[in-house]
Amino acid sequence: MKKLNLKSNMKKSIGVLLTSAAIMAIIPLSASAHCDTMDGPTVVDGKKAMESNNVNYVMKWVAPEDQKEITDKFNLSMKVKDQSPEAKELAEQYFFSEVVRVHRAGEGAPFDGLKPSGTPVDEKVLAADKSIEVGNLSPLEGMTEKEKMPELKERFEKVMSLKDYDVNDLEAGREYIEAYVKFFKFAEGEEEHAAEGAHGEEANNAHATHNAEANNGKAAAEAERTHGEVTYTVKPGDTLWGIGLEFNTTYQEIAKVNNISNPDLIFPGQEFIIPSK
């Protein structure tokens, strides 16, 4: 198995990351969702996971069937992060992006890369976060219609009752996140109480579709592995360095096999052959 030569590849890897950041800068930023920002709760938990070497901090954000995928990406990131400050930054960016991508796919939501710190967030989202922090709904007063307050209070109390869970109790963590998401969606006005059942069914169907597509993709990739190569389709937020990391190869080898003249410039939807090891 070939190992990444981080010292020789570092300058190019940084260039890839900076190019990705530049592309993200021109994408319209959402002012409502905050789980896809560097300031958001998913990335905060990602940082805790890497600092403590405990991937369970992020497992509550993904479905049980996605657990192995996230564990594999976590282990890859932890292998290289201590090589240098640059390697640490790249490994963290890769891991955070993958956790958020899988989480949003599970909700049936698109992901176009992590938004930078300071990205504008809807004031209702900020107020909902503050409510959980202070333990009451006063930050949301005046932002929610009076007739919706009983439902909002019920969802808030559910969140608070589940908040103090053991990080290694994955079932309890996921139960908390389920309540957390429902509270935030109602606080933002995304979901009417009467339509909650239909919305939940739609989200479940989207999650099932995502899982089916993921399983089909894994099966196809496994079939191609038997022929000595894998075909990979670029996702939003991907870098050639990150793809190489995932498949235990280098970005130079991928670029060579696919005749990529500029490794810093790749686009979602492109298909690359991953060289066999």
Contacts in CASP RR format, 6 or more apart in sequence:
PFRMAT RR
TARGET T0000
AUTHOR 0000-0000-0000
METHOD contacts of the structure
MODEL  1
MKKLNLKSNMKKSIGVLLTSAAIMAIIPLSASAHCDTMDGPTVVDGKKAM
ESNNVNYVMKWVAPEDQKEITDKFNLSMKVKDQSPEAKELAEQYFFSEVV
RVHRAGEGAPFDGLKPSGTPVDEKVLAADKSIEVGNLSPLEGMTEKEKMP
ELKERFEKVMSLKDYDVNDLEAGREYIEAYVKFFKFAEGEEEHAAEGAHG
EEANNAHATHNAEANNGKAAAEAERTHGEVTYTVKPGDTLWGIGLEFNTT
YQEIAKVNNISNPDLIFPGQEFIIPSK
1 248 0 8 1.000
1 277 0 8 1.000
2 248 0 8 1.000
2 249 0 8 1.000
2 250 0 8 1.000
2 253 0 8 1.000
2 277 0 8 1.000
3 248 0 8 1.000
4 80 0 8 1.000
4 244 0 8 1.000
4 245 0 8 1.000
4 248 0 8 1.000
4 250 0 8 1.000
5 250 0 8 1.000
6 13 0 8 1.000
6 80 0 8 1.000
6 83 0 8 1.000
6 84 0 8 1.000
6 87 0 8 1.000
7 83 0 8 1.000
7 84 0 8 1.000
9 241 0 8 1.000
9 250 0 8 1.000
9 251 0 8 1.000
9 252 0 8 1.000
10 84 0 8 1.000
10 86 0 8 1.000
10 87 0 8 1.000
12 241 0 8 1.000
12 251 0 8 1.000
12 263 0 8 1.000
12 264 0 8 1.000
13 86 0 8 1.000
13 87 0 8 1.000
13 90 0 8 1.000
13 239 0 8 1.000
13 241 0 8 1.000
13 251 0 8 1.000
14 86 0 8 1.000
14 90 0 8 1.000
15 264 0 8 1.000
16 239 0 8 1.000
16 240 0 8 1.000
16 241 0 8 1.000
16 242 0 8 1.000
16 251 0 8 1.000
16 263 0 8 1.000
16 264 0 8 1.000
17 89 0 8 1.000
17 90 0 8 1.000
17 93 0 8 1.000
17 239 0 8 1.000
17 241 0 8 1.000
19 239 0 8 1.000
19 264 0 8 1.000
19 265 0 8 1.000
20 237 0 8 1.000
20 239 0 8 1.000
21 116 0 8 1.000
23 237 0 8 1.000
24 112 0 8 1.000
24 113 0 8 1.000
24 114 0 8 1.000
24 115 0 8 1.000
24 116 0 8 1.000
24 237 0 8 1.000
25 116 0 8 1.000
27 112 0 8 1.000
27 113 0 8 1.000
29 115 0 8 1.000
29 119 0 8 1.000
29 120 0 8 1.000
30 36 0 8 1.000
30 115 0 8 1.000
30 119 0 8 1.000
31 120 0 8 1.000
31 121 0 8 1.000
31 122 0 8 1.000
32 121 0 8 1.000
32 122 0 8 1.000
32 125 0 8 1.000
32 188 0 8 1.000
32 190 0 8 1.000
33 109 0 8 1.000
33 125 0 8 1.000
34 40 0 8 1.000
34 41 0 8 1.000
34 119 0 8 1.000
34 121 0 8 1.000
34 125 0 8 1.000
34 129 0 8 1.000
35 41 0 8 1.000
35 42 0 8 1.000
35 61 0 8 1.000
35 100 0 8 1.000
35 103 0 8 1.000
35 104 0 8 1.000
36 42 0 8 1.000
36 100 0 8 1.000
36 104 0 8 1.000
36 111 0 8 1.000
36 113 0 8 1.000
36 114 0 8 1.000
36 115 0 8 1.000
37 43 0 8 1.000
37 114 0 8 1.000
37 115 0 8 1.000
37 116 0 8 1.000
37 117 0 8 1.000
37 118 0 8 1.000
37 119 0 8 1.000
37 121 0 8 1.000
38 96 0 8 1.000
38 114 0 8 1.000
38 115 0 8 1.000
38 116 0 8 1.000
38 117 0 8 1.000
38 118 0 8 1.000
38 119 0 8 1.000
39 117 0 8 1.000
39 118 0 8 1.000
39 119 0 8 1.000
39 121 0 8 1.000
41 129 0 8 1.000
42 58 0 8 1.000
42 61 0 8 1.000
42 96 0 8 1.000
42 99 0 8 1.000
42 100 0 8 1.000
42 103 0 8 1.000
43 96 0 8 1.000
43 99 0 8 1.000
43 100 0 8 1.000
43 114 0 8 1.000
45 57 0 8 1.000
45 58 0 8 1.000
45 60 0 8 1.000
45 61 0 8 1.000
45 99 0 8 1.000
46 57 0 8 1.000
46 58 0 8 1.000
46 95 0 8 1.000
46 96 0 8 1.000
46 99 0 8 1.000
47 92 0 8 1.000
47 96 0 8 1.000
48 54 0 8 1.000
48 57 0 8 1.000
49 55 0 8 1.000
49 56 0 8 1.000
49 57 0 8 1.000
49 58 0 8 1.000
49 74 0 8 1.000
49 95 0 8 1.000
50 74 0 8 1.000
50 77 0 8 1.000
50 78 0 8 1.000
50 81 0 8 1.000
50 91 0 8 1.000
50 92 0 8 1.000
50 95 0 8 1.000
53 78 0 8 1.000
54 167 0 8 1.000
54 168 0 8 1.000
55 70 0 8 1.000
55 71 0 8 1.000
55 74 0 8 1.000
56 167 0 8 1.000
56 168 0 8 1.000
56 170 0 8 1.000
57 167 0 8 1.000
58 70 0 8 1.000
58 74 0 8 1.000
58 99 0 8 1.000
59 67 0 8 1.000
59 70 0 8 1.000
59 170 0 8 1.000
59 173 0 8 1.000
59 174 0 8 1.000
60 170 0 8 1.000
60 173 0 8 1.000
60 174 0 8 1.000
60 176 0 8 1.000
60 177 0 8 1.000
61 99 0 8 1.000
61 102 0 8 1.000
61 103 0 8 1.000
61 177 0 8 1.000
62 70 0 8 1.000
62 99 0 8 1.000
62 102 0 8 1.000
62 103 0 8 1.000
62 106 0 8 1.000
63 106 0 8 1.000
63 174 0 8 1.000
63 207 0 8 1.000
63 211 0 8 1.000
64 170 0 8 1.000
64 174 0 8 1.000
65 211 0 8 1.000
66 102 0 8 1.000
66 106 0 8 1.000
66 211 0 8 1.000
66 214 0 8 1.000
67 170 0 8 1.000
69 98 0 8 1.000
69 102 0 8 1.000
69 214 0 8 1.000
70 98 0 8 1.000
70 99 0 8 1.000
70 102 0 8 1.000
73 94 0 8 1.000
73 95 0 8 1.000
73 98 0 8 1.000
73 99 0 8 1.000
73 246 0 8 1.000
74 95 0 8 1.000
76 91 0 8 1.000
76 94 0 8 1.000
76 245 0 8 1.000
76 246 0 8 1.000
77 91 0 8 1.000
77 92 0 8 1.000
77 94 0 8 1.000
77 95 0 8 1.000
77 245 0 8 1.000
78 91 0 8 1.000
80 87 0 8 1.000
80 90 0 8 1.000
80 91 0 8 1.000
80 245 0 8 1.000
81 87 0 8 1.000
81 88 0 8 1.000
81 91 0 8 1.000
81 92 0 8 1.000
82 88 0 8 1.000
90 241 0 8 1.000
90 242 0 8 1.000
91 245 0 8 1.000
93 114 0 8 1.000
94 239 0 8 1.000
94 242 0 8 1.000
94 245 0 8 1.000
96 114 0 8 1.000
97 113 0 8 1.000
97 114 0 8 1.000
97 237 0 8 1.000
100 111 0 8 1.000
100 113 0 8 1.000
100 114 0 8 1.000
101 111 0 8 1.000
101 113 0 8 1.000
101 235 0 8 1.000
101 236 0 8 1.000
101 237 0 8 1.000
104 110 0 8 1.000
104 111 0 8 1.000
105 111 0 8 1.000
105 207 0 8 1.000
105 210 0 8 1.000
106 203 0 8 1.000
106 206 0 8 1.000
106 207 0 8 1.000
106 210 0 8 1.000
107 181 0 8 1.000
107 203 0 8 1.000
107 206 0 8 1.000
107 207 0 8 1.000
108 203 0 8 1.000
108 206 0 8 1.000
108 207 0 8 1.000
108 210 0 8 1.000
110 236 0 8 1.000
111 235 0 8 1.000
111 236 0 8 1.000
111 237 0 8 1.000
112 236 0 8 1.000
112 237 0 8 1.000
113 236 0 8 1.000
113 237 0 8 1.000
114 237 0 8 1.000
122 188 0 8 1.000
123 143 0 8 1.000
124 140 0 8 1.000
124 143 0 8 1.000
124 187 0 8 1.000
124 188 0 8 1.000
124 189 0 8 1.000
125 184 0 8 1.000
125 187 0 8 1.000
125 188 0 8 1.000
126 139 0 8 1.000
127 139 0 8 1.000
127 140 0 8 1.000
127 143 0 8 1.000
127 187 0 8 1.000
128 139 0 8 1.000
128 140 0 8 1.000
128 183 0 8 1.000
128 184 0 8 1.000
128 187 0 8 1.000
128 188 0 8 1.000
130 139 0 8 1.000
131 137 0 8 1.000
131 138 0 8 1.000
131 139 0 8 1.000
131 140 0 8 1.000
131 156 0 8 1.000
131 187 0 8 1.000
132 156 0 8 1.000
132 159 0 8 1.000
132 160 0 8 1.000
132 163 0 8 1.000
132 180 0 8 1.000
135 160 0 8 1.000
137 149 0 8 1.000
137 152 0 8 1.000
137 153 0 8 1.000
137 156 0 8 1.000
140 152 0 8 1.000
140 187 0 8 1.000
143 187 0 8 1.000
144 152 0 8 1.000
144 187 0 8 1.000
148 186 0 8 1.000
148 193 0 8 1.000
151 186 0 8 1.000
151 193 0 8 1.000
152 183 0 8 1.000
152 186 0 8 1.000
152 187 0 8 1.000
155 179 0 8 1.000
155 182 0 8 1.000
155 183 0 8 1.000
155 186 0 8 1.000
156 183 0 8 1.000
158 179 0 8 1.000
158 182 0 8 1.000
158 183 0 8 1.000
159 176 0 8 1.000
159 179 0 8 1.000
159 180 0 8 1.000
159 183 0 8 1.000
162 172 0 8 1.000
162 173 0 8 1.000
162 175 0 8 1.000
162 176 0 8 1.000
162 179 0 8 1.000
163 176 0 8 1.000
165 172 0 8 1.000
165 173 0 8 1.000
165 175 0 8 1.000
165 176 0 8 1.000
166 172 0 8 1.000
167 173 0 8 1.000
182 191 0 8 1.000
182 196 0 8 1.000
185 191 0 8 1.000
185 199 0 8 1.000
186 193 0 8 1.000
191 199 0 8 1.000
221 230 0 8 1.000
221 231 0 8 1.000
221 232 0 8 1.000
224 230 0 8 1.000
224 231 0 8 1.000
228 276 0 8 1.000
229 273 0 8 1.000
229 274 0 8 1.000
229 275 0 8 1.000
229 276 0 8 1.000
230 247 0 8 1.000
230 273 0 8 1.000
230 274 0 8 1.000
231 271 0 8 1.000
231 272 0 8 1.000
231 273 0 8 1.000
231 274 0 8 1.000
232 243 0 8 1.000
232 247 0 8 1.000
232 271 0 8 1.000
232 272 0 8 1.000
232 273 0 8 1.000
232 274 0 8 1.000
233 269 0 8 1.000
233 270 0 8 1.000
233 271 0 8 1.000
234 243 0 8 1.000
234 266 0 8 1.000
234 267 0 8 1.000
234 268 0 8 1.000
234 269 0 8 1.000
234 270 0 8 1.000
234 271 0 8 1.000
234 272 0 8 1.000
235 268 0 8 1.000
235 269 0 8 1.000
236 268 0 8 1.000
237 268 0 8 1.000
238 266 0 8 1.000
238 268 0 8 1.000
239 251 0 8 1.000
239 266 0 8 1.000
240 251 0 8 1.000
240 254 0 8 1.000
240 255 0 8 1.000
240 260 0 8 1.000
240 263 0 8 1.000
240 264 0 8 1.000
240 266 0 8 1.000
241 251 0 8 1.000
242 251 0 8 1.000
243 251 0 8 1.000
243 254 0 8 1.000
243 272 0 8 1.000
243 274 0 8 1.000
244 250 0 8 1.000
244 251 0 8 1.000
244 253 0 8 1.000
244 254 0 8 1.000
244 274 0 8 1.000
247 274 0 8 1.000
248 277 0 8 1.000
249 274 0 8 1.000
249 275 0 8 1.000
249 277 0 8 1.000
251 263 0 8 1.000
252 263 0 8 1.000
253 275 0 8 1.000
254 260 0 8 1.000
254 263 0 8 1.000
254 272 0 8 1.000
254 273 0 8 1.000
254 274 0 8 1.000
254 275 0 8 1.000
255 263 0 8 1.000
256 275 0 8 1.000
257 272 0 8 1.000
257 273 0 8 1.000
257 274 0 8 1.000
257 275 0 8 1.000
258 272 0 8 1.000
258 273 0 8 1.000
260 266 0 8 1.000
260 272 0 8 1.000
266 272 0 8 1.000
END
